[in-house]
């Protein structure tokens, strides 16, 4: 993961994705700008047959990430 600029606005606050599945809780924390790293990790984990994390889970979390990014863009447009 790459370092982010030392900026105090809301675009540098950490993001979080959460998935509850059966008795497991998947939590992914990342900084804005690292979305590609998270998507790559989701795909790698979905391919891993030794985890209960599947392609549907990856799709749910990538959708959640898109929703968060959309909300951030909306907030930026209204400031």
Phi, psi and omega in degrees: 000145183261150180293149179258155178299149179281076183243142184264005180280174188293345181285351179255005178282142180301149176252161180217136172243137182228135176228124174259126181216121184052237180256019180249152176231119179259124180233127180238122178246138182204165178262150175306138184098347179259015183301322179296325178294317180296314180299320177298315180296319178301316180295316178299318182291322179296327178287337184286111183288351180271001177245162175272004181275122184240184183295327177296318178299317178298319179294319179299314182289324178292326175295317178301319179297317179298319177299317180297318180294320177297318178296320179296317179298319177300315180296323179292326181288334183263011179253000000 
